[in-house]
Amino acid sequence: MPRTLLCLARHGETNWNIERRFQGQFDIALNARGRAQAAALAKELAGAHFDRVYSSDLRRALATATPIAGVRGLEVAKTPALREKDDGVWQGHTHAEVQATHADIYPNYLTRKPDFAAPQGESLEHFAARVRKALTQIAKESAGETVLVVAHAGVLDIAWRLAAGKKLDEKREHPVLNATPNWIAYEDGKWSLVDWATPEGRAEIAAPWDGRALPRREAARALIVDQDEDVLLMRYAGGLTPHFLALGHHHFWATPGGAVMEGEDFPSALRREVYEETGLTLLDPGPVVATREFPMEIGDDWHQAVERYYLIRTERFAPQPRDLTEEEKIHVLGWRWWSADEIAVSHDLIFPEGLEALLRKVSK
């Protein structure tokens, strides 16, 4: 069989990477640094010839692969088989949260126990078999060609082990870098390592927030869920970044809520915001079901966003905003109840990222 050359690249950075959050198969977008990394990868590979381009079907990988394919007039072959390992109920949580809540089994993850799987997740053995099958199929159907494959850190880890002859529980020598080319080959049914990227000598890709002490912006947000397990989202205008405007977005959907004002704590801010935006009076703010901390661009400025999401269960109602300022009246455009499935397939801009998965997790 002719030699097939595969260039493997991990997607660019996401906010969940910054937060050290288990992304797994949640469909999270690139952040500003990730988009810059994707552009840098396209430039680095400008002189490389590719016959085909394959990618995970998750948007962080597709956004990294598409510019490279586009300039060559190639279609991106999307495949779920190249998705990251499914980490079950751990997905959406930070490593620190998982370590605290699953202290008895988390060490199995750290030691790379091959048959271990997070609750409702995929074992390393099963994941490795999936990736091996997908890469071998790509190599066989691209025999004698040079192929670009854009996927995830876990996928590239398995590819490195295939090519280097390493076991699943052996320590990897170098991290899997975002948006960096790595090369392996497949010939006569065997994998070999051609070149694997290391951090040494590679320029860091800057983000707009690098080297800055970002002002902290605390916010309380409400996950208001009705009897059908649908969530209430408000439609907002204003505050969109140049990136989203360039993509044609002029409004977005988000959970009710907003910034914590001076003298408030998170629960009191939640009560005020929910009353103003929906007319709902909260006696109990409900449990915190998610937290976020990440750089957020608001207009042309950056803040360190610190968000808490509170679960509020109620019968479906028609929101009646109260006490909005004149500016808020301009920016609050409407509302709608959404199912998790509707969020998952929508092309609208919806925050927070991974909302459909969070909604499914809190569903009874």
C-alpha beads as a LAMMPS data file, in Angstrom:
LAMMPS data file: protein, C-alpha beads

364 atoms
363 bonds

1 atom types
1 bond types

-500.0 500.0 xlo xhi
-500.0 500.0 ylo yhi
-500.0 500.0 zlo zhi

Masses

1 110.0

Atoms # bond

1 1 1 0.000 0.000 0.000
2 1 1 1.402 3.475 -0.883
3 1 1 2.564 5.725 1.952
4 1 1 -0.079 8.116 3.267
5 1 1 1.112 11.233 5.068
6 1 1 -1.152 12.739 7.725
7 1 1 -0.747 16.213 9.172
8 1 1 -2.563 16.300 12.504
9 1 1 -3.543 19.551 14.228
10 1 1 -5.454 20.246 17.400
11 1 1 -8.064 23.012 17.237
12 1 1 -7.296 26.530 18.501
13 1 1 -7.888 27.612 22.078
14 1 1 -11.344 27.962 23.649
15 1 1 -12.452 29.655 26.842
16 1 1 -13.057 26.211 28.283
17 1 1 -9.388 25.410 27.705
18 1 1 -8.510 28.479 29.791
19 1 1 -10.848 27.364 32.562
20 1 1 -9.454 23.809 32.464
21 1 1 -12.974 22.576 31.887
22 1 1 -13.791 19.126 30.482
23 1 1 -15.048 19.921 26.970
24 1 1 -15.370 16.381 25.704
25 1 1 -18.045 16.343 23.031
26 1 1 -19.636 19.671 23.981
27 1 1 -19.646 21.990 20.958
28 1 1 -17.562 24.944 22.162
29 1 1 -16.313 27.731 19.868
30 1 1 -12.824 29.192 19.560
31 1 1 -11.980 32.261 21.611
32 1 1 -10.003 35.273 20.319
33 1 1 -6.642 33.578 20.831
34 1 1 -7.976 30.407 19.230
35 1 1 -9.035 32.300 16.134
36 1 1 -5.579 33.899 15.944
37 1 1 -3.994 30.462 16.364
38 1 1 -6.113 29.070 13.532
39 1 1 -5.004 31.937 11.287
40 1 1 -1.367 31.335 12.256
41 1 1 -1.692 27.623 11.476
42 1 1 -3.139 28.415 8.036
43 1 1 -0.175 30.707 7.382
44 1 1 2.328 28.098 8.610
45 1 1 0.839 25.492 6.275
46 1 1 0.475 27.853 3.314
47 1 1 3.167 26.060 1.338
48 1 1 1.998 22.542 2.189
49 1 1 0.082 20.435 -0.319
50 1 1 -2.999 18.585 0.896
51 1 1 -5.171 16.277 -1.166
52 1 1 -7.913 16.077 1.458
53 1 1 -8.980 17.724 4.716
54 1 1 -10.775 15.871 7.508
55 1 1 -12.101 17.324 10.735
56 1 1 -14.075 16.529 13.830
57 1 1 -17.603 17.851 13.353
58 1 1 -17.351 20.060 16.463
59 1 1 -17.135 23.768 15.700
60 1 1 -13.762 24.417 17.375
61 1 1 -12.134 21.913 15.029
62 1 1 -14.103 22.981 11.965
63 1 1 -13.217 26.641 12.511
64 1 1 -9.543 25.641 12.559
65 1 1 -9.746 23.404 9.479
66 1 1 -12.015 25.469 7.214
67 1 1 -9.621 28.338 6.349
68 1 1 -6.892 25.852 5.372
69 1 1 -9.256 23.864 3.179
70 1 1 -10.893 26.950 1.684
71 1 1 -7.784 28.457 0.123
72 1 1 -7.110 25.108 -1.570
73 1 1 -10.629 24.700 -2.880
74 1 1 -11.129 21.587 -0.745
75 1 1 -14.208 20.502 1.172
76 1 1 -13.825 19.595 4.830
77 1 1 -14.909 16.003 5.437
78 1 1 -16.631 16.179 8.853
79 1 1 -16.756 13.061 10.997
80 1 1 -18.020 12.466 14.551
81 1 1 -15.443 9.649 14.816
82 1 1 -12.781 12.351 15.316
83 1 1 -14.547 13.928 18.287
84 1 1 -12.847 14.235 21.664
85 1 1 -13.308 11.475 24.231
86 1 1 -16.753 11.479 25.794
87 1 1 -16.217 12.241 29.473
88 1 1 -19.839 11.733 30.442
89 1 1 -21.121 13.696 33.423
90 1 1 -17.727 15.365 33.868
91 1 1 -18.207 17.384 30.686
92 1 1 -18.845 21.028 31.464
93 1 1 -17.071 20.866 34.837
94 1 1 -13.568 22.040 35.662
95 1 1 -10.877 19.609 36.688
96 1 1 -10.935 21.114 40.181
97 1 1 -14.693 20.523 40.453
98 1 1 -14.378 16.925 39.267
99 1 1 -11.472 16.280 41.622
100 1 1 -13.590 17.541 44.526
101 1 1 -16.810 15.685 43.629
102 1 1 -15.255 12.447 42.353
103 1 1 -12.185 12.207 44.561
104 1 1 -12.415 8.402 44.722
105 1 1 -12.220 7.822 40.949
106 1 1 -10.502 10.943 39.592
107 1 1 -7.022 9.372 40.122
108 1 1 -7.953 6.730 37.518
109 1 1 -8.184 9.545 34.990
110 1 1 -4.820 11.015 36.025
111 1 1 -3.040 7.662 35.785
112 1 1 -4.671 6.928 32.413
113 1 1 -6.179 3.633 33.502
114 1 1 -7.170 2.139 30.116
115 1 1 -10.509 0.638 31.120
116 1 1 -11.629 3.598 33.253
117 1 1 -14.533 5.751 32.109
118 1 1 -16.107 8.753 33.793
119 1 1 -19.750 8.111 34.750
120 1 1 -21.793 7.790 31.530
121 1 1 -18.573 8.358 29.560
122 1 1 -16.179 6.537 27.275
123 1 1 -13.181 4.500 28.446
124 1 1 -9.702 5.252 27.163
125 1 1 -9.635 1.804 25.519
126 1 1 -12.898 2.435 23.676
127 1 1 -11.792 5.933 22.671
128 1 1 -8.440 4.662 21.370
129 1 1 -10.177 2.003 19.294
130 1 1 -12.514 4.615 17.815
131 1 1 -9.663 6.948 16.887
132 1 1 -7.505 4.134 15.501
133 1 1 -10.356 2.952 13.290
134 1 1 -11.084 6.490 12.052
135 1 1 -7.459 7.337 11.249
136 1 1 -6.840 3.979 9.573
137 1 1 -9.924 4.431 7.403
138 1 1 -8.752 7.933 6.423
139 1 1 -5.275 6.604 5.585
140 1 1 -6.650 3.757 3.461
141 1 1 -9.098 5.866 1.481
142 1 1 -6.335 8.461 0.931
143 1 1 -3.626 5.975 -0.040
144 1 1 -0.535 7.715 -1.374
145 1 1 -1.901 11.176 -0.562
146 1 1 -1.160 13.920 1.960
147 1 1 -4.049 14.633 4.304
148 1 1 -4.813 17.257 6.953
149 1 1 -6.737 16.051 10.019
150 1 1 -7.978 18.613 12.562
151 1 1 -9.301 17.246 15.816
152 1 1 -8.743 17.397 19.590
153 1 1 -5.999 16.883 22.148
154 1 1 -7.196 13.397 23.031
155 1 1 -7.391 12.343 19.381
156 1 1 -3.856 13.570 18.724
157 1 1 -2.639 11.817 21.860
158 1 1 -3.934 8.497 20.529
159 1 1 -2.434 9.219 17.092
160 1 1 0.966 9.858 18.692
161 1 1 0.733 6.560 20.595
162 1 1 -0.153 4.711 17.396
163 1 1 2.808 6.191 15.529
164 1 1 5.303 6.024 18.413
165 1 1 4.290 2.560 19.622
166 1 1 3.368 3.796 23.112
167 1 1 0.839 2.202 25.465
168 1 1 -2.261 4.032 26.637
169 1 1 -0.975 4.487 30.177
170 1 1 2.551 5.619 29.245
171 1 1 3.501 9.231 29.905
172 1 1 3.558 11.486 26.854
173 1 1 6.775 13.475 26.423
174 1 1 5.267 16.747 25.200
175 1 1 1.892 18.526 25.454
176 1 1 -0.455 18.560 22.486
177 1 1 -0.217 22.166 21.346
178 1 1 -3.160 24.111 19.981
179 1 1 -3.199 24.703 16.202
180 1 1 0.222 23.182 15.561
181 1 1 1.128 20.707 12.769
182 1 1 2.261 17.174 13.647
183 1 1 3.105 14.535 11.027
184 1 1 2.634 10.775 10.991
185 1 1 2.594 8.230 8.159
186 1 1 0.741 5.018 7.310
187 1 1 2.288 2.417 5.015
188 1 1 1.763 -1.330 4.610
189 1 1 -0.616 -1.400 7.569
190 1 1 1.809 0.289 9.961
191 1 1 1.956 3.738 11.533
192 1 1 5.192 5.712 11.964
193 1 1 6.109 9.020 13.550
194 1 1 7.465 11.599 11.091
195 1 1 7.600 14.807 13.174
196 1 1 5.897 15.835 16.399
197 1 1 5.772 19.464 17.517
198 1 1 7.366 20.617 20.776
199 1 1 6.946 23.977 22.517
200 1 1 10.602 24.924 22.071
201 1 1 11.175 27.555 19.408
202 1 1 7.502 28.126 18.669
203 1 1 6.162 31.657 19.030
204 1 1 3.309 32.212 21.450
205 1 1 0.148 33.523 19.825
206 1 1 -0.997 36.613 21.711
207 1 1 -4.528 37.238 22.940
208 1 1 -5.996 40.734 23.419
209 1 1 -6.033 40.258 27.199
210 1 1 -2.415 39.136 27.563
211 1 1 -0.388 41.235 29.995
212 1 1 -3.428 43.153 31.207
213 1 1 -5.084 43.245 34.597
214 1 1 -8.653 42.880 33.410
215 1 1 -11.409 44.541 35.453
216 1 1 -13.541 41.907 37.169
217 1 1 -17.180 41.725 36.061
218 1 1 -19.329 39.574 38.315
219 1 1 -22.728 38.532 36.989
220 1 1 -25.655 36.444 38.222
221 1 1 -27.726 34.644 35.615
222 1 1 -30.924 32.613 35.843
223 1 1 -31.515 29.243 34.234
224 1 1 -35.325 29.472 34.273
225 1 1 -36.770 26.072 33.356
226 1 1 -40.462 25.293 32.851
227 1 1 -42.522 22.117 33.273
228 1 1 -41.461 20.900 29.805
229 1 1 -37.724 21.313 30.632
230 1 1 -37.500 24.277 28.252
231 1 1 -35.379 27.283 29.225
232 1 1 -36.316 30.946 29.016
233 1 1 -33.901 33.027 26.933
234 1 1 -33.980 36.767 26.361
235 1 1 -33.096 38.334 23.026
236 1 1 -30.603 41.173 23.399
237 1 1 -28.979 43.782 21.193
238 1 1 -25.839 45.789 21.913
239 1 1 -22.468 44.819 23.307
240 1 1 -21.626 42.509 20.422
241 1 1 -17.951 42.216 19.575
242 1 1 -16.527 43.103 16.144
243 1 1 -15.969 39.371 15.551
244 1 1 -19.650 38.511 15.916
245 1 1 -20.750 41.571 13.965
246 1 1 -18.467 40.488 11.115
247 1 1 -20.207 37.099 11.145
248 1 1 -23.546 38.830 10.623
249 1 1 -24.906 38.621 14.173
250 1 1 -26.816 41.706 15.292
251 1 1 -28.495 40.229 18.337
252 1 1 -28.004 37.286 20.685
253 1 1 -29.939 35.084 23.090
254 1 1 -28.928 34.612 26.720
255 1 1 -30.307 33.647 30.087
256 1 1 -31.845 36.508 32.114
257 1 1 -29.417 38.217 34.462
258 1 1 -26.665 40.746 34.620
259 1 1 -23.843 42.401 36.490
260 1 1 -23.619 42.480 40.269
261 1 1 -23.832 46.116 41.329
262 1 1 -21.970 47.769 44.183
263 1 1 -23.405 46.693 47.528
264 1 1 -25.053 43.570 46.064
265 1 1 -24.196 39.907 46.370
266 1 1 -24.940 37.343 43.658
267 1 1 -28.419 36.315 44.951
268 1 1 -29.630 39.904 45.348
269 1 1 -28.340 40.796 41.886
270 1 1 -30.173 37.769 40.501
271 1 1 -33.454 38.787 42.134
272 1 1 -33.181 42.335 40.782
273 1 1 -32.210 41.310 37.244
274 1 1 -34.850 38.601 36.935
275 1 1 -37.571 40.948 38.179
276 1 1 -36.487 43.719 35.796
277 1 1 -36.231 41.494 32.736
278 1 1 -39.120 39.067 33.300
279 1 1 -41.334 40.445 36.082
280 1 1 -40.760 37.255 38.108
281 1 1 -40.322 37.796 41.849
282 1 1 -37.855 35.332 43.348
283 1 1 -38.094 34.298 46.977
284 1 1 -35.432 31.617 46.613
285 1 1 -32.654 32.162 44.031
286 1 1 -32.280 28.398 43.604
287 1 1 -29.084 26.325 43.518
288 1 1 -25.973 27.343 41.592
289 1 1 -25.695 24.798 38.750
290 1 1 -22.766 26.303 36.836
291 1 1 -19.984 28.829 37.248
292 1 1 -17.774 30.489 34.644
293 1 1 -14.622 32.632 34.747
294 1 1 -13.075 33.770 31.471
295 1 1 -11.982 36.871 29.482
296 1 1 -15.056 38.511 27.977
297 1 1 -15.118 41.169 25.282
298 1 1 -17.858 43.737 25.744
299 1 1 -17.890 46.118 22.823
300 1 1 -14.245 47.065 22.319
301 1 1 -13.091 46.348 25.872
302 1 1 -12.145 43.226 27.829
303 1 1 -13.239 42.116 31.305
304 1 1 -12.652 39.073 33.468
305 1 1 -16.152 37.631 33.560
306 1 1 -17.178 35.781 36.718
307 1 1 -20.630 34.240 36.276
308 1 1 -22.919 32.125 38.429
309 1 1 -25.948 30.342 36.984
310 1 1 -28.907 29.637 39.292
311 1 1 -31.575 27.029 38.508
312 1 1 -35.128 28.339 38.861
313 1 1 -38.069 26.056 38.174
314 1 1 -41.428 27.545 37.319
315 1 1 -44.544 27.062 35.239
316 1 1 -44.243 28.581 31.769
317 1 1 -45.148 32.254 31.778
318 1 1 -44.989 35.294 29.509
319 1 1 -42.268 37.647 30.778
320 1 1 -43.307 41.218 31.565
321 1 1 -40.191 43.362 32.040
322 1 1 -40.336 45.882 34.898
323 1 1 -38.312 48.962 35.834
324 1 1 -35.983 48.785 32.831
325 1 1 -33.899 51.848 32.110
326 1 1 -34.360 53.570 28.756
327 1 1 -31.121 51.970 27.520
328 1 1 -32.236 48.528 28.713
329 1 1 -35.549 48.945 26.891
330 1 1 -33.584 49.402 23.680
331 1 1 -31.354 46.372 24.260
332 1 1 -33.970 43.841 25.463
333 1 1 -35.676 42.815 22.225
334 1 1 -37.856 39.910 23.312
335 1 1 -37.943 36.421 24.756
336 1 1 -38.605 32.793 23.876
337 1 1 -38.728 29.368 25.546
338 1 1 -36.168 26.980 24.028
339 1 1 -35.696 23.205 24.236
340 1 1 -32.211 21.717 24.445
341 1 1 -32.634 20.240 20.956
342 1 1 -33.622 23.625 19.503
343 1 1 -30.563 25.272 21.047
344 1 1 -28.285 22.535 19.724
345 1 1 -29.300 23.040 16.070
346 1 1 -29.804 26.803 16.092
347 1 1 -27.508 29.089 14.082
348 1 1 -28.357 32.027 16.342
349 1 1 -25.820 33.346 18.821
350 1 1 -26.711 31.777 22.186
351 1 1 -24.948 32.176 25.539
352 1 1 -23.603 30.554 27.610
353 1 1 -21.671 28.087 25.486
354 1 1 -22.805 24.527 26.052
355 1 1 -26.231 25.676 27.284
356 1 1 -28.036 22.759 25.658
357 1 1 -25.869 20.298 27.600
358 1 1 -26.347 22.169 30.866
359 1 1 -30.107 22.160 30.303
360 1 1 -30.085 18.416 29.729
361 1 1 -28.068 17.872 32.896
362 1 1 -30.530 19.731 35.119
363 1 1 -33.599 18.135 33.509
364 1 1 -35.558 15.856 35.805

Bonds

1 1 1 2
2 1 2 3
3 1 3 4
4 1 4 5
5 1 5 6
6 1 6 7
7 1 7 8
8 1 8 9
9 1 9 10
10 1 10 11
11 1 11 12
12 1 12 13
13 1 13 14
14 1 14 15
15 1 15 16
16 1 16 17
17 1 17 18
18 1 18 19
19 1 19 20
20 1 20 21
21 1 21 22
22 1 22 23
23 1 23 24
24 1 24 25
25 1 25 26
26 1 26 27
27 1 27 28
28 1 28 29
29 1 29 30
30 1 30 31
31 1 31 32
32 1 32 33
33 1 33 34
34 1 34 35
35 1 35 36
36 1 36 37
37 1 37 38
38 1 38 39
39 1 39 40
40 1 40 41
41 1 41 42
42 1 42 43
43 1 43 44
44 1 44 45
45 1 45 46
46 1 46 47
47 1 47 48
48 1 48 49
49 1 49 50
50 1 50 51
51 1 51 52
52 1 52 53
53 1 53 54
54 1 54 55
55 1 55 56
56 1 56 57
57 1 57 58
58 1 58 59
59 1 59 60
60 1 60 61
61 1 61 62
62 1 62 63
63 1 63 64
64 1 64 65
65 1 65 66
66 1 66 67
67 1 67 68
68 1 68 69
69 1 69 70
70 1 70 71
71 1 71 72
72 1 72 73
73 1 73 74
74 1 74 75
75 1 75 76
76 1 76 77
77 1 77 78
78 1 78 79
79 1 79 80
80 1 80 81
81 1 81 82
82 1 82 83
83 1 83 84
84 1 84 85
85 1 85 86
86 1 86 87
87 1 87 88
88 1 88 89
89 1 89 90
90 1 90 91
91 1 91 92
92 1 92 93
93 1 93 94
94 1 94 95
95 1 95 96
96 1 96 97
97 1 97 98
98 1 98 99
99 1 99 100
100 1 100 101
101 1 101 102
102 1 102 103
103 1 103 104
104 1 104 105
105 1 105 106
106 1 106 107
107 1 107 108
108 1 108 109
109 1 109 110
110 1 110 111
111 1 111 112
112 1 112 113
113 1 113 114
114 1 114 115
115 1 115 116
116 1 116 117
117 1 117 118
118 1 118 119
119 1 119 120
120 1 120 121
121 1 121 122
122 1 122 123
123 1 123 124
124 1 124 125
125 1 125 126
126 1 126 127
127 1 127 128
128 1 128 129
129 1 129 130
130 1 130 131
131 1 131 132
132 1 132 133
133 1 133 134
134 1 134 135
135 1 135 136
136 1 136 137
137 1 137 138
138 1 138 139
139 1 139 140
140 1 140 141
141 1 141 142
142 1 142 143
143 1 143 144
144 1 144 145
145 1 145 146
146 1 146 147
147 1 147 148
148 1 148 149
149 1 149 150
150 1 150 151
151 1 151 152
152 1 152 153
153 1 153 154
154 1 154 155
155 1 155 156
156 1 156 157
157 1 157 158
158 1 158 159
159 1 159 160
160 1 160 161
161 1 161 162
162 1 162 163
163 1 163 164
164 1 164 165
165 1 165 166
166 1 166 167
167 1 167 168
168 1 168 169
169 1 169 170
170 1 170 171
171 1 171 172
172 1 172 173
173 1 173 174
174 1 174 175
175 1 175 176
176 1 176 177
177 1 177 178
178 1 178 179
179 1 179 180
180 1 180 181
181 1 181 182
182 1 182 183
183 1 183 184
184 1 184 185
185 1 185 186
186 1 186 187
187 1 187 188
188 1 188 189
189 1 189 190
190 1 190 191
191 1 191 192
192 1 192 193
193 1 193 194
194 1 194 195
195 1 195 196
196 1 196 197
197 1 197 198
198 1 198 199
199 1 199 200
200 1 200 201
201 1 201 202
202 1 202 203
203 1 203 204
204 1 204 205
205 1 205 206
206 1 206 207
207 1 207 208
208 1 208 209
209 1 209 210
210 1 210 211
211 1 211 212
212 1 212 213
213 1 213 214
214 1 214 215
215 1 215 216
216 1 216 217
217 1 217 218
218 1 218 219
219 1 219 220
220 1 220 221
221 1 221 222
222 1 222 223
223 1 223 224
224 1 224 225
225 1 225 226
226 1 226 227
227 1 227 228
228 1 228 229
229 1 229 230
230 1 230 231
231 1 231 232
232 1 232 233
233 1 233 234
234 1 234 235
235 1 235 236
236 1 236 237
237 1 237 238
238 1 238 239
239 1 239 240
240 1 240 241
241 1 241 242
242 1 242 243
243 1 243 244
244 1 244 245
245 1 245 246
246 1 246 247
247 1 247 248
248 1 248 249
249 1 249 250
250 1 250 251
251 1 251 252
252 1 252 253
253 1 253 254
254 1 254 255
255 1 255 256
256 1 256 257
257 1 257 258
258 1 258 259
259 1 259 260
260 1 260 261
261 1 261 262
262 1 262 263
263 1 263 264
264 1 264 265
265 1 265 266
266 1 266 267
267 1 267 268
268 1 268 269
269 1 269 270
270 1 270 271
271 1 271 272
272 1 272 273
273 1 273 274
274 1 274 275
275 1 275 276
276 1 276 277
277 1 277 278
278 1 278 279
279 1 279 280
280 1 280 281
281 1 281 282
282 1 282 283
283 1 283 284
284 1 284 285
285 1 285 286
286 1 286 287
287 1 287 288
288 1 288 289
289 1 289 290
290 1 290 291
291 1 291 292
292 1 292 293
293 1 293 294
294 1 294 295
295 1 295 296
296 1 296 297
297 1 297 298
298 1 298 299
299 1 299 300
300 1 300 301
301 1 301 302
302 1 302 303
303 1 303 304
304 1 304 305
305 1 305 306
306 1 306 307
307 1 307 308
308 1 308 309
309 1 309 310
310 1 310 311
311 1 311 312
312 1 312 313
313 1 313 314
314 1 314 315
315 1 315 316
316 1 316 317
317 1 317 318
318 1 318 319
319 1 319 320
320 1 320 321
321 1 321 322
322 1 322 323
323 1 323 324
324 1 324 325
325 1 325 326
326 1 326 327
327 1 327 328
328 1 328 329
329 1 329 330
330 1 330 331
331 1 331 332
332 1 332 333
333 1 333 334
334 1 334 335
335 1 335 336
336 1 336 337
337 1 337 338
338 1 338 339
339 1 339 340
340 1 340 341
341 1 341 342
342 1 342 343
343 1 343 344
344 1 344 345
345 1 345 346
346 1 346 347
347 1 347 348
348 1 348 349
349 1 349 350
350 1 350 351
351 1 351 352
352 1 352 353
353 1 353 354
354 1 354 355
355 1 355 356
356 1 356 357
357 1 357 358
358 1 358 359
359 1 359 360
360 1 360 361
361 1 361 362
362 1 362 363
363 1 363 364
